[in-house]
Amino acid sequence: MASNRSNQMAALQLQQRLDGKAAVWLNQQVEQLKQSEQTMWVFDMAQVEFLDSAGLVSLVAARRAACEANVQLVLCSVSHQIQMI
């Protein structure tokens, strides 16, 4: 997992497995993002090959947090397999 931030955008690069362990990291990142000034959060999912219920819950929570913060959340490079979920 990696993160990159500019003045208006924060980008998170998610790794192969978005499971319980990764969900904890993502939730921590979202908490930090909520305190920031960025107006867009980009989650790069190009490397994500596995998504379980904990990962899905963390994405839904991130979406909710973005809406509450009036921030645009973008999921990019989502594989067809993950889109089906």
N, C-alpha and C positions, 0 to 999 in steps of 0.2 A: 504494500500500500504506500502511496506517495501523495503528497499534496503540493500545490503550487498556487500562489496567490498574487494577484495584481491589485491595482487600486479598486477596480470595479468587479473583478471576477475571481472566483476561487475554483480551482480545478483539482479534483481528487481522482487518482488513477487506482481503480480497484483491481485486485489480483484475481487469480484463477478461481478461488473458492469464496463465495459470499455466503458463509455459514455462520454459526453462532459466534465463533472467535472473531471473524471479520466484522460481524454485526456490532460487536462491542466497540471495535476501533471506529467504525463508521458513526456510531452514535456519539462517541467522544468528539469526533471531527465536526459533526453537526452542531453540537453544543458550543464549540469554539466559533463556528461560522455564525451562529446566532448573535454573537457578541461583536461581530465584525461589521464593517461598512460596505461589504460587497453587495452588489445588486443582482448578481448571477452566480449560481453554484452549478458547476459542470461536473458530472460524474462520468468518467471515461470507463466504459465497461468492455472495452475491446478484448481484454484478457480473461474476462469472467466466463468460465465454462460450467460452473456449478452454482446453483442458487437454491438454498433450502428455505424453510418457513421463517427461520430467524432472520435470514438475509432479506427476505421479502418484507417482513415486518419493519426492518430497519429502513428500507427504501420508502415504505408508506409513511413512516414516522418522519423521515427527511422531507417528504413532500408536504406533510402537514406543517412542519416547522417552517419550511420555505413560504408557504401560503400565509402563515401567521406573521412572518417577518416581512411580507410583501417583497419577496425575492423570487426570481425566476429560477427554477430547477430544471436542468437539462440532462437527460441521460443520452450519451452518445455512444456510437459503435456497439450497439446491443446486438448480440448474435440472434439468429432466427430461433435457435433452441431456447434461449432465455426469453425472447419475446413471446413464445408460446405459453410461458408460465404466467 
